[in-house]
Amino acid sequence: MCATSRRLASLGLIGACEGNLAVRLGTDRLLCTPSGRRKAELTPEDLVVIDLQGQSLDGRGPSSEIRIHLASYRHREDCCATIHAHPTVATALTLVGETIPDDLLPEAACVLGRVASVPFGFPGTEELADSLVPFLADHKTFLLSHHGALVLGRNLDDACDRMETLERVSKVVMYAIAMGRCEPMPRRAFDVLSQTALNGGLS
């Protein structure tokens, strides 16, 4: 968790006290990052254990955004890691109403799958978690309107790779839009690539 937090910070995907991570410890417990701390400076002692109702089991407060992590784990038994971050270009796309189709680049098809555009919900509230729920069954990558992104993973490395790929693909989409248009890859290529990573799964 601490190493992944440092990686996210070094990539510019989080800054200051932004971002939060959670991993599944078992059927009814999560390990998550604390509230109000710089993630790049975390130590193992700073991490918080909670149950699936969001109650701290060690007296320390979890991230204010824990509700979107809890919703993910309740609805996806295959999910073992979640990361919420504020990737600059991906977040900018939400401000102008752009989406990231999965047929533009091989890494979009294989790593991101279909990227869900989640309607705005006030940060840190059940409103945001409720906005996410309808998309959880069929997606593993989520753009949160005016609020960054959430990714699911088999483990922290998988989730972090997905967040890094999301920002890189977002930059390519931004450049293509600036040049005039985004052309999808040939359909035959997309069909093959998408079968290697079924959109709703974490394989």
C-alpha positions in Angstrom: 0.0 0.0 0.0 2.7 2.5 0.9 4.9 1.6 -2.1 1.8 1.9 -4.4 1.0 5.3 -2.9 4.5 6.5 -3.5 4.3 5.2 -7.1 1.0 7.1 -7.7 2.5 10.3 -6.3 5.7 9.9 -8.4 3.6 9.5 -11.5 1.6 12.7 -10.7 -1.6 10.8 -10.4 -2.2 12.1 -6.8 -0.8 15.1 -5.0 -0.9 16.7 -1.5 -3.4 14.6 0.6 -5.4 13.4 -2.4 -6.2 9.9 -3.5 -7.0 6.8 -1.5 -6.4 3.0 -1.7 -8.1 -0.1 -0.3 -7.3 -3.8 -0.4 -9.4 -6.8 0.6 -8.0 -8.6 3.7 -10.7 -11.2 3.8 -14.4 -11.6 3.4 -15.3 -8.9 5.8 -12.3 -6.6 6.2 -10.4 -4.0 4.2 -7.0 -2.3 4.7 -7.2 1.3 3.5 -5.4 4.6 3.6 -6.1 7.1 6.3 -7.9 10.5 6.0 -5.9 13.7 5.6 -2.5 12.3 5.0 0.0 12.7 2.2 0.0 9.3 0.6 3.6 9.5 -0.5 4.7 9.7 3.1 2.6 6.8 4.6 4.1 4.1 6.7 2.5 0.7 7.4 1.5 1.9 10.9 -0.7 4.6 9.3 -2.9 2.2 7.4 -6.5 1.6 8.7 -8.4 -1.7 9.0 -12.2 -1.4 8.5 -15.2 -3.7 8.1 -17.5 -3.7 5.1 -19.7 -1.2 6.8 -16.8 1.3 6.9 -16.3 1.0 10.7 -12.7 1.3 11.8 -11.5 -1.7 13.7 -8.4 0.0 15.2 -9.8 3.4 16.1 -8.3 5.4 13.3 -10.2 7.2 10.6 -10.3 5.9 7.0 -10.3 8.1 3.9 -13.3 10.4 3.4 -13.9 8.6 0.1 -14.2 5.2 1.6 -17.8 4.9 0.4 -16.8 4.3 -3.2 -14.4 1.6 -2.2 -16.9 -0.1 0.0 -19.5 0.0 -2.8 -16.9 -1.7 -5.1 -16.2 -4.5 -2.8 -19.9 -5.1 -2.0 -20.7 -5.5 -5.7 -17.6 -7.2 -7.0 -16.4 -10.3 -5.3 -13.5 -10.6 -7.8 -12.2 -7.2 -6.8 -9.2 -7.3 -4.3 -7.8 -3.7 -4.8 -9.3 -0.3 -5.5 -7.6 3.0 -6.2 -9.1 6.5 -6.4 -6.9 9.2 -7.9 -7.0 12.5 -9.7 -5.1 11.9 -13.0 -4.9 15.3 -14.6 -5.9 14.6 -18.2 -8.5 11.9 -17.4 -10.1 14.3 -15.0 -10.0 17.1 -17.6 -11.9 14.9 -20.0 -14.8 14.7 -17.5 -15.0 18.5 -17.4 -15.7 18.6 -21.2 -17.9 15.6 -21.4 -15.5 13.4 -23.3 -15.4 9.6 -22.9 -12.7 7.1 -23.6 -13.9 4.5 -26.1 -12.3 1.1 -25.7 -11.7 0.6 -29.5 -9.1 3.4 -29.9 -5.9 1.7 -28.6 -4.9 -1.9 -27.8 -4.2 -0.9 -24.1 -7.7 0.6 -23.9 -9.3 -2.6 -25.0 -7.0 -4.9 -22.9 -6.3 -3.0 -19.7 -9.1 -0.5 -19.3 -12.0 -2.2 -20.8 -15.1 -0.1 -21.3 -14.6 3.1 -19.3 -17.7 4.1 -17.4 -18.6 7.8 -17.2 -20.1 8.2 -13.7 -22.4 11.2 -13.1 -21.4 13.8 -10.6 -21.9 12.9 -6.9 -20.7 15.1 -4.1 -17.2 13.8 -3.0 -17.2 11.7 0.1 -20.9 11.0 0.2 -23.3 8.2 -0.4 -24.5 10.2 -3.4 -21.2 9.5 -5.2 -21.2 5.8 -4.2 -24.8 5.5 -5.4 -23.9 7.1 -8.7 -21.1 4.4 -9.1 -23.2 1.4 -8.3 -25.1 1.0 -11.6 -21.7 0.7 -13.4 -19.9 -1.7 -11.1 -21.0 -5.0 -12.6 -19.7 -4.3 -16.1 -16.7 -2.1 -15.7 -13.3 -1.9 -13.9 -12.3 1.6 -14.9 -14.4 4.7 -14.0 -14.2 8.4 -14.7 -15.9 10.3 -11.9 -17.5 13.5 -13.3 -15.4 16.5 -12.1 -13.6 14.3 -9.6 -11.0 12.0 -11.0 -11.1 8.2 -11.5 -11.6 4.9 -9.8 -10.1 1.6 -10.9 -10.6 -2.0 -9.7 -7.9 -4.6 -9.7 -6.9 -8.2 -8.8 -4.2 -6.7 -6.6 -2.6 -3.3 -6.1 -0.2 -3.7 -8.9 -3.0 -4.5 -11.3 -5.1 -1.5 -10.1 -2.1 0.9 -10.3 -1.2 -0.3 -13.8 -4.8 0.4 -14.8 -4.7 3.9 -13.3 -1.4 4.7 -15.1 -2.8 3.3 -18.4 -5.9 5.4 -18.0 -4.0 8.6 -17.8 -1.7 7.7 -20.7 -4.7 6.7 -22.9 -6.4 10.0 -21.9 -3.4 12.0 -23.1 -3.5 10.2 -26.5 -7.3 10.9 -26.7 -6.7 14.6 -25.8 -4.0 15.0 -28.5 -6.2 13.2 -31.1 -9.1 15.5 -30.3 -6.8 18.5 -30.6 -5.7 17.2 -34.1 -9.3 16.9 -35.2 -10.7 13.4 -34.6 -10.3 10.0 -33.0 -10.4 7.0 -35.4 -11.1 3.6 -34.0 -8.8 0.6 -34.7 -9.9 -2.0 -37.2 -12.9 -3.9 -35.9 -11.1 -7.3 -36.4 -8.3 -6.1 -34.1 -10.7 -4.8 -31.5 -12.6 -8.1 -31.5 -9.5 -10.1 -30.8 -8.1 -7.7 -28.2 -11.3 -7.4 -26.3 -11.6 -11.1 -25.9 -8.3 -11.1 -23.9 -9.9 -9.0 -21.2 -13.6 -9.3 -21.0 -14.9 -5.8 -20.2 -16.6 -6.6 -16.9 -13.9 -8.9 -15.6 -10.6 -8.3 -13.8 -8.7 -11.0 -15.7 
